[in-house]
Amino acid sequence: MGVLLPVSALAQINQVLAQGEARANEGAQAQQQIERLADQAGALLNEYRTELKVVDGLNVYNGLLQKQIDNQQKEMTVLSESIEKVSLIERQIKPLMISMIDSLEEFVRLDVPFLPEERSDRVERLRLLMERSDVTAAEQLRRVMEAYQIENEYGRTIEDYKGTVEVDGQPREVDFLRVGRIALLYQSVGGQFTGAYNKETGQFEEISPALYKAQMANGLRIARKQKAPELMILPIPAPKGVGQ
């Protein structure tokens, strides 16, 4: 036979059971909340660790940037010092170049008078070049050295060019023949007049057609590359002291 309980006792049992179920539900909800908080904490921890890696990367990157900035600062210092040195060199080299141009002008004036206009114009162009602010000192020096090189080459070459010379008081169109710096000769068109520059007198003088007319014509062909180089007889005065 079953046990019969009073109604009041049954109600109490049901109330206890209901309270137990409610507590169980509350415990489940609390557990779920705890799990959610644990998940959030884990996510925050992962995010924190990720941020730490980013910070470490930024520290490394900033370190590299700082090194680059330091190196650039050193380069700027060196560049600034170089600019100051260049300015000093330019101030020193300008007078030197002007002096070189003066010397070149004097040399052309005292030299055998071949290509007088061309050589004088070259000196004048150098003087104008020195006055230009848009031309660097390096380019100015290059042009001065180039002019010196051209003058130096004259001593090792042979060439012909047309010009005028006074013969018997009259200007005549002639062919000039320059042999290095040792001889400067001329011959009129047709070969009627042949002459040479006398360094001692500083004048052009007629020379013996019988001796030099054919030699002069031969030299002109050599200068024009119409004939292979060969020995030529030139009116060159003997050096002083020879035969004494």
C-alpha positions, 0 to 999 in steps of 0.5 A: 500500500502506498504512503499517503501524505498530507496535502500540506506536506506535498505542497512543501515537497513540490515547493522544494522541488521547484526551488531546486529546479530554479537553483539548477536553472540559475546554476546553469545560467551562471555557468553559461555566463562564466563560460562567456566571460572565460571566452571573452577573457581568452579573446582579450588575451589573444588580442593583447598578445597580438597587440604586443607583437605589433608593438614589438614590430613597431619598436623594431621598425622605429629602431631602423628608422632612427638608424636611417635618420642618424645616417642621413644626419651624418650624410647631411653633415658631410654634405654640408662640409663638402659644400663649404669646401667646394665654395672655398675651392671655387673662390680659390680656383677662380683667380687661378683660371683667370690667371691661366687665361691671361697666360694663354692670351700672352702666349698666343700674342707672342707665339707664331701668328697662325690662326690669329682670329680663331685663337684670340676668339677662343681666349675671349670666349673663355673670358666671357665664360668666366662671367657667367653665373649659370656655368659651374666652376668645373665646366669653366675649368674644363673649357680652360684646360681644353683650350690649353690642350688645343694649343698643345696639339698645335705643336704636333700637327700640320695644317693648312688654312686660307688667309691674307698676308701683305706682299709688296705692300698689298694684301693677298689671298694666300694658303698658309701651311703650319708645320707644328710651331717650327714653321709658318709658310704661305703661298699665293694662289698660283704659286707666284709668291712664297714666304715664311714667318721670321720669328726673329724679326716678327715679320713675314718674308718672301723666300726663294721660290726655287728652293721652297715653291715645290716644297710648299706645294708638297706640304699643302698636299700633305696637310690636306691628306692628299699625299702621305707624309714625307720629309720636307725642306723648310726655311728654319733658322739654325739655333743660336750658338750653332757653328760658333 
